């Protein structure tokens, strides 16, 4: 959720800068974005219907299909010690 709020904040900041500079945004109009949201939600109806038809709980479809597709997988950073160790090993291999 934090990542989405940061993204929204960055977008608002850019919007304010565009407003100050009196420049039109290259973003599509809101109606187009609403249509894209409709497409994203609409394509999830089929997997949800298949789950319900197979008498599985709707949560199964939500956890395995809908949530990952609609909200994306949040990136997971590697452990810094592991990254440093790999970099050291790579340097030794090349040296």
Buried (B, 14 or more C-beta within 10 A) or exposed (E): EEEEEEEEEEEEEEEEEBEEEEEEEEEEEEEEEEEEEEEEEEEBEEBBEEBEEEEEEEEBBBEEBBBEEEEEEEEEEEEEEEEEEEEEEEEEEEE
